[in-house]
């Protein structure tokens, strides 16, 4: 089962706030939506409750107060992804580092829902550094874990899906299944992001130890020196 997520909706117009709440309740019934009409109340909520995503419909006036509020949110610890729904064009908004995504009105419902899915999932991931992917996979197999791994190496991103300690899916770029898993294992300096549960239909059913044996053989073969052909 997916984790429940908590969304903080900051919207001063009741009709727009109700529309977004209704949409989330319809498409994501397990999600909890907290509402605020202003930045002061929003900060109070953030200080007392864990929030996985902020959706802000704040209007941006020349006073820049709302820009300052977004800057505060953008530096929140732990980080919270932010979706801004605005009438202001993206190229007219000040540049801010971090996880702020701007949707210009009128919003497309499917785009908003996809962003909610992606950003709440990422917000609930645990990040693992300093452990090799091979060793971590062995541990997951031994403990018969069910989880989703998002592996990042530079600009490369891949996914591995485990159920009861077995690999039931993997993908990166145009590669899928075992080919994707072997490619991911070759990446240097990986960051491993772990989220509970695995919500895909199985496309493979592979034992981790067998995959790692294949990877070791492949790795040894690629390191073996080429022998010159006799003339």
N, C-alpha and C positions, 0 to 999 in steps of 0.2 A: 504493500500500500504506500502511496506517496505521502510524504509529510504534509501536514497542514501548514499553511503559510499565513502570515499576518501582513496585511497591506494597510498603510496609512494613506488615506485619501485627504488631500488638502484642497478644498474647493469652496469658494465663498458664495457661489450661486447655487441655491437649493435644487433647482431643476437639473442642472448638469451633474451635481453630486448624486442625486437620486438615480439618474440615468446610468452613471458608471457603477454605482452600488448594485443596481438591478442586473446589469450585464455580468458583473463578477459573480453574483449569487446564482445566476442562470448557468454560466459556463464553468464556474469553479465553486461548487456548493460547499466544499470543505474548507474554503479559505475564510479567514476572519478579516472583516474590513472595519478599521477604526476611522472615524471621520473628524475633521477639524475645519473650521472656517477661517482660521488665521494662523500666522506663524507662531504666536505666543503659545496657543493651545497645542500646536503641533510639537513644539519643543518639549512641553510638559509631558505629552504622551510618550515621546521618544525616550525620555529619561526614566519612565516607570515601566515601559513594556518593550520586549524585544520585537523589532519590526524587520521584515525581510524585504520590503519594497515600499518606496514612497512614490505615490502618483500625485503630482502637483498641478492644479489648474489655476495657479496664481496668475494674476494679471500683472504685467510688467509696466510700471509707470516710470516717469522720469526721475522719481525720487531714488530709484535703485534699491529700495529696501528689500524687495523680494530677491534681487540678485544677491544681496548680502546674505540673505537667509539660505539661498541655494549653496553659496560658498561654505557656510557653516555645515550644512548637510553633507556636502561633498568631502569634508574633512572628518566626518564622524568615525568613531572607532568603537566597535568594528564597522567596516564600511557598509553602507546601505545603497543599493542601486536606486536610481531616481529616474522616473519618467516625467517629463514636463510636457503638459498639453497646453499649447500656446497659440495665440493668433499672430505672434511675432515670427517672422521668417527666421529660419535657423541661422542664416548668414548675418542676421542683424543682432544676434544674441552675443554677449561677451564670451570669450573662450574660457572654459574651465576645465581643469584636469579631472580625470576620474570618470566614474560611471554615470554620467548624465546623458540621457537620451531624450531628444526633443521630437514630439509629434506636433505637426502643425494642424490646426483645425481647418476643415472638418476631419475628424479622425476616422480611420478605417478600422472597423471592429476587429477583423481578423488579425490585422497588424498589432493592435493593442493586446489581444489575447496571446498571440505568439510571444510578444515581448514579456508579458506577465509570466508565462511559462518559463522562458529562458532565464529571466532575471531572478525569479524566486528560487529556481533550482540552483543557480550559481551561488546565491546568497546563503544557502544551507549546506554547501559543500565544506568538508574539512580538507585542509591543505596539508600535504605531507612532503617534507623536504628532507634530504640527507639519507634516504633509504632508496636502494636500487629497485627498479620496477620488478626485476626478476625475484629478488628476495621477498618483496611485498606480495607478489602473486603467490609464491609458495606458502606464505603465511595465510592468505585468504583461502587457499585450497585446504590447508590443514584444519582450519576452523570452519570449513563449509559455509563461508560467508555468501550472502546475496547482496550485491551492491553494483553501483555504476562508477566507473573510473573515467575521468577526463584527464588525459595526459597532454602536457604542454612542453614543447621543446623549441625555443625560439619562436618562429612564426608557425610552427606545425602544431596541429591539434588533432588528437585521436581519442576514440572512445573504446572501452572494453566493458562488456556486460557479463556479470557473473551471477549464477544462480546455484546455491548450495555448493559453492567452491568450484564449479565447472564453468568454462567459458562458453557462453551461448550466443555471443555476437561480438563483432569488432568492426570498426570502420575508421578510415582516415582518408580524406580526399576522395579519389575514385576507387580506392581499395576497400575490400570488405572481407569479413570472415578471417580465415587463417592468414591470408596474405597481408591483411591490414595489421594483424597482431604481430607478425614477424617484423614488419616494417617499423612498428612502434617500438618494439624491443631494441631496435638498432639505434634509436635516437639518443644523443648524449644529453646530459644535464637536464633530466626530466623533472618537472613538478607534477605531482600526482594529486588530483582533486577527487575526493571520495564523497559520494552521496548514497544514502541508504536506499535500498530497494532497486528493482530492475524492472522497468515497465515496457520492455520490448518483447515481441514474439521471437522465440529462439530461431536462429538461422544456422546454428551449429551446436554441437555438444561435445566439447573437447576437454580432455583432462589437462590441467595446467602442467603437470610434470611431463606429459608427452610433448606438449608445446615447447617447453623449455629444453627438452632433449633435442628436438628438431632445431631450435634456435642455436644451441651450442654447436651442433654439427655444422650448421650453415656458417656460423661465425668462424669456426676452425678452418673450414674450407676456403673462406675468403682471405684468411690470413696466411694460408699455405703458400710458400714460394713457388713461382712458376719455373718448371724445369725446361731448359732449352732443348730443342729438338736436335738430335744428332744430324750432322750434314752428310 
